[in-house]
Amino acid sequence: MPTFGIAIFPEHEPRRFADLCRRVDAGMFEHLWVPDERFFRDLGVELTLAALNTERVRVGSAVTDPFIRHPALTGSLIASVDEVSGQRVVLGIGAGVSGFKQLGVKQEHPQLAIREGVALMRALWKGGDLQFDGRTTSFHGGGLDFAPVRSDIPVWIAGRGPAVLQLAGEVAQGVMVGALASEPGLRYAEQNIAKGLAKAGRDASSIIRAVWLHTAIADDGEAARDAVRTVVAGVLVSSLNVLRDIGIPLSDELVGSLQGVAYGMNNPEMQRVARTLDDDVLRHFSVAGDPKEVRARVADLARMGVQHIAVVPWLAKGQRLEDYIDLLSQVAGESAQVVS
């Protein structure tokens, strides 16, 4: 069966965040993912809290990017938390989505920026003084002022575009496919991952295939589906340039309604599109339903080669995150029997 992880957004006050981390650690989860979203609480603080309030699960960024923070600083942060956690850190990195406009940062050449950022961080983790001259990233005459506990911290690259998926196949230990949850989307992702593996001469088994999955689970399946409608609309809006390449059948009317809509969970235009999405569209970009429906979808994902499900929780009306974590943990345990 796929392993499960869950994202805990850095939106909670420290005491509650720590409690949520301990609840995840006690459940049927292998990873606890912390998004690097501007302008929530700082990633380094939250990853440290996660490390100190867990004993078993791996803790990781899902995801940071090479633009907002210099990769050398991210490399120092990740190596520091790896030491605190007892070597349980995973670096999740992608192109990023938030904060660029506010900070005046340009998101240029994302595939190259990720490649160079990862190469620099790996070099820093090995120690010594560096001269690194890339097109997007440079680092001159220095290194980390402490010895990282390990030089081979796992790197998972996240994305949905072909170039980033190919890069993941080429250089990463894990690939986190962004919000594709059905056979056409995962087949598209695998084709691009395979191109990267072939370019690097790597074996297909050398990379973990994960899905960053918008997920709602509740006893009322319809309420769960309502919980993911707006974020699925956001996935569509942010994927306009690759929607046709992915191969998921979408009506011309729906694609037309996405034109000119700005991404934003509170954007009325995006919410209007969300209300038009039928359950079939939701199925391609999310998992949502009652526990039985979710278990069946997990079995489908396993048959399609997904090895890790990184759950992004979306709560049904009136649902508490604590109850969601417990319910998802129960489903994760029961899913093993469905898959087998």
Summary of the structure (lengths in Angstrom):
residues: 340
radius of gyration: 19.4
end to end distance: 7.6
largest distance: 58.5
contacts: 1176
relative contact order: 0.13
helix: 49%
strand: 17%
